[in-house]
């Protein structure tokens, strides 16, 4: 549903610029993510997590690859965790609008991903596994492709305009007030609460050649999702949607379309609060 609202004089050009900046920011992030997956997958020696090439530069601590790479991954995890919190958003709302903050968030996301590719130092490899069977390699590539499709479908299932930070300028530009975002529980979100994160895990662990560098990235991101999602992101979602999200937690698994165990602690704790 939409409601008519008056458009303030002179806002047109400014809001168009905000919309264009928002769309450009999302495009840059998607390009950066695509480059990261090429880098992680090692589709060629010029773009590979396991090879020092002209496309990316060893980090400042390249003599200590484990420390260097750990700091890059830590920056990525902390930036995404801290800047996505509701408390931080509330503080930043005194400085910038919600739409501008979303644009800045996409910018830091692109930057943190780019820094991993640019500053990564290849680890001395043993190759942990390397599947040579064409059939099994094809199957794993299929799993990775499924992850890409899941990510796209899940993204389009969300209130995209609000997600990328252009709903506010569009409202001012068109003079139409849109209803706030609602909790999405249909489609892929009826199978798992975070299908976009599920897609990341599928892409990470479907590589038929697992080097030490890939294992490090995969392990860190997996642990990060398992810890940060229930402890940080879902607490914010409970704050936003209340009992509706508490019920969603009890009925829908987090990342896998089945429950390995039952953990009501988050729901019960939020109820008590």
N, C-alpha and C positions, 0 to 999 in steps of 0.2 A: 504494500500500500504506500502511496505517496501523498503528500499534502503540499498545497501551494504555499510558497513563501516569497516575500518580496526580495528582489535582487538589489542590493545596495549599488548606488551609482559608482561607476568606475572600477568595479571589482572584476569585470570580465577578463581583461588582459592578464591581471595578476593570477586569477584562478586557472586560466588556460596554461600559464607558465607552470603552476604547481602540478597540474595534471600531467603535463609533458615531462616534468622532472621526475614525477613518480613513476611514470611508464618507463622512462629511460633508466632509472635506478633498478627497476625490476629486470629490465633487459640485461643490464650490466651484470647483475647477480646471476642470472641464468647462464650467461656466457662464461662467467667465472666458474660456476659449478660444473659446466660442461668441460671446461679446460681441466678442472681438478680431477674429473673422472677419467679423462684421457691420461693425465699424469699418473693417477693411481693405478689404472689398468695397464699402463705400459704398452700401449698399442704400437709405439715405435720407439727406437732408441733416442730420438730427439726429444721425446716427451715421456719421461719415465721416472718413477719414484726411485728406481734402482740404479740410475745412470746419471753421472754428472755431465750435463750437456750445455750447449750455448743458450738453451731456452730457459734455464733457471740457474741461479747462482748459489753456490754454497753459502751457508749462513756464517755469521761472524764467529760463531763457536764451532766451525766446521772441524776443528781438531778434536772436538768432543761431540760426536754426532748424536749420541743418546741424549745428552743434556740439551743440545741445540734443538733437536726435534721435539723433545718434551716441552720446552718453553713455547715453541710455536703452537703445539696442540693445546697447551694450557691457556694461552692467550685466546685461542678460538673458543674454548669451552667457557672461560670466564666472561668474555665479551657477550656471548649469546645468553648466558645465564643471568648476568647482572642487568643488562640493558632491556631484557624482556620482562622484568619484574614490574608488577603494578605499582609498588612503592616508588620505584625509580621513574616510572611514567608520570606519576602524580607530581613528583618534584619537578620534572622537566616541563610539565604543562604550564608552569609559571614562566618559562622561558620561551618555549616554542609551541606551536599548535600540534594537535595530534597527527595531522597529515605530515607536517615537516619532520616530526619525530620518527614516523615510519620511514620516511625517505632516508634519514640519517641512519636508521637501523639497517636498512638494506645496504647502505654504503659501507658501514663497518663490517657487515657480513661478507661483502665482496672483498674488502681489504684483508680480513683475517684469513679467508680462503686463499687469496692470492699470495699472502705472506708464507703460507705453508708451501706452496709450489715454488716460490722464489727462493726461500731460505732453507729448504730441506736439504739435509746432507745424507746421501745414501749410506745405509748401514752395511757393514761387512756381512755379506750374505753367506749363511747357508740358506738354500731354498728349502722351505719346510715341506712343501709338497708341490709336485708338478704332474698334473694328470695329462697323459699322452693320448689316451683313447679318444678318437674323434667323436664318438657317440657321447661320451661323458662330458667332453669339452663343450659340445653343442648344447647338451642339456643344461650345463651351468650358465652358458651364455643366454639360454632361454630364461633361466631364473633371473638373471640380471636385467634382461629386457622386460620381464614381468614387473620387476621393481620400478623401472622407469615409467611404465604404463600406470601402475598403481599411484605413483607420485603425481602424475599429471591429472588423473581422474580425481584423486583426493583434493588436489589444489583447486580444481574447477568446482568441486562440491562446496567449497567454502564461500562466504560472502567476499568475493575476490576484490571488489572495489574498496571495501573497508580494509581488507587484509593488506593491500598494497598502498594504502594511504591516500587514495584519491576520491573517496566518497564525499568528504567534506567540501573540497573545492568544486566538485561536480554539483553538490547541492546548492552552493552559492551561485554557480554558473547558470544552472537550469531553473533555479527558484523552486525546486521540488525537494521537500524534506522526506528523507527515507527513514524507515524504522531502523532502530539499532539492530546489531547482529544478534542472531538467536543461536542456541546450541544446535549444532548439526549432529544428528544421530542416525541418519538414514544412509543407504548405500554402503560404501566401504566402512563408514563410521558405525554401522550396526554390527560389523564383524570385529573391529578393534577400535580402541579409542583414538589411536594415533597412527593411521595408515601411512602418513607421509614418513614417519620414522621407521615403520615396518619396511617401507620401500628402500630406505637407506641401508638397513641391515641386509636386505636381499642383495643389493648391489655390492656391498662390501665383501660379503662372504661367498659370493658366487664366482670369484676369480679362480680359474683352474690352476694358476701358478701363484703360490703363496710364498712370497719372500719375507724376510724379517721386517723390512720396512712396511710392507702391506699389513703384516700381522700387528705391528705396533699401532698403525692408524686404526685398524679394525678393532683391536682390543680397547683402545682408549675411547673411541666413539661409542662402542657398545656399552662399556661401563658408564660412560657419561649419560647415555640415554636411560639406562636402568636406574641410575641414581637421581639425575636432575629432573626427569619427568615426574615421578611421584612426589619428590620432596619439594620441588620448586614450582614447576609449571602447573601441576594439578591443584596445588594449594591456591594459586591465583584463580584457576577455573572454578573451584569451589566457592571462592569469594565472589566471583562474578555471577554464577548461576545457582548457587545455593543447593537446596535439596534435590533439584533436578540433576545436577552433576553428581551429587553423592549417590543417587540411585543409579546413574549411568555407570559409575565405578563398580557397583555391585553386580551389574548385569552384563557388562561388556569387558572382555580382556583388554589389557593395555597395548601390547604389541603383537602378540600371536593370537590367531583366531580360536584359541582354546586356553583354558586356565591350567597352568602347571601347579599352582597352589592358590589358596585363598588367604588374602591378607587384608582384613578389614580395618587395620590400624588407622589408616588415613581417614577413612569415613567416620569411624568412631571418634577420633580425635577432633575432627572438624565439627562433629555434632556437639561434642562437649563444650567447644568454644562458642 
